[in-house]
Amino acid sequence: MELTELTAEVFRRHLGETFRVLDGEALELELAAVESARTSAGDECFSICFKGPRGSCLPQKTYRIAHAALGEFALFLVPIGPDREGFHRYEAVFNRRRGPGAAP
């Protein structure tokens, strides 16, 4: 699936599912949250949050990600700290222009 096809709604359908990091050490992340916002221009802005294992924190960078239904794609992940149970969390932010002059 193309990255441009990955919308907030697509990710919402896969909440709680496993995504695998293919770069470096093999690591499984659980899609924990999808947060959406619309700007006044109708642009699509959303973020997704993954929960990763305790004791292993990925540095901020672009990773190849794989999902059983969505295939492989690249995501820029930012570590945002551990949750209350000590699981590491990562965020990816999407900003897509949807107004006049936007790319299809």
Residue pairs with C-beta under 8 A, 6 or more apart in sequence:
1 10
1 70
1 71
1 73
2 73
3 73
3 74
4 96
6 70
6 73
6 94
7 44
7 46
8 34
8 36
8 44
8 46
8 48
8 94
10 70
11 31
11 34
11 46
11 48
12 34
14 31
14 67
14 69
14 70
15 31
15 32
15 33
15 34
16 30
16 31
16 32
17 30
17 31
17 67
17 68
18 28
18 29
18 30
18 67
18 68
19 28
19 29
19 30
19 31
19 50
19 65
19 66
19 67
20 26
20 27
20 28
20 29
20 65
20 66
20 67
21 27
21 28
21 29
21 58
21 63
21 64
21 65
22 63
22 64
22 65
22 66
22 72
23 63
23 64
24 58
25 56
27 52
27 53
27 56
27 58
28 52
28 53
29 50
29 51
29 52
29 65
29 90
30 50
30 51
30 52
31 48
31 49
31 50
32 49
32 50
32 51
32 89
33 48
33 49
34 46
34 47
34 48
34 49
35 46
35 47
35 48
35 49
36 44
36 45
36 46
37 45
37 46
38 44
38 45
39 45
41 97
41 98
41 99
42 98
42 99
43 95
43 96
43 97
43 98
43 99
43 102
44 94
44 95
44 96
44 98
45 93
45 94
45 95
45 96
46 93
46 94
47 91
47 92
47 93
47 94
48 91
48 92
48 94
49 80
49 89
49 90
49 91
50 77
50 89
50 90
50 91
50 92
51 83
51 87
51 88
51 89
52 58
52 87
52 88
52 89
52 90
53 87
53 88
54 82
54 85
54 86
54 87
54 88
56 88
57 79
57 88
58 77
58 79
58 88
58 90
59 79
60 76
60 77
60 78
60 79
61 76
61 77
62 74
62 75
62 76
62 77
63 74
63 75
63 76
63 77
64 72
64 73
64 74
65 72
65 73
65 74
65 75
66 72
75 92
76 92
76 93
77 90
77 91
77 92
78 90
78 91
78 92
78 93
79 88
79 89
79 90
80 89
80 90
80 91
81 88
81 89
82 88
82 89
83 89
96 102
97 103
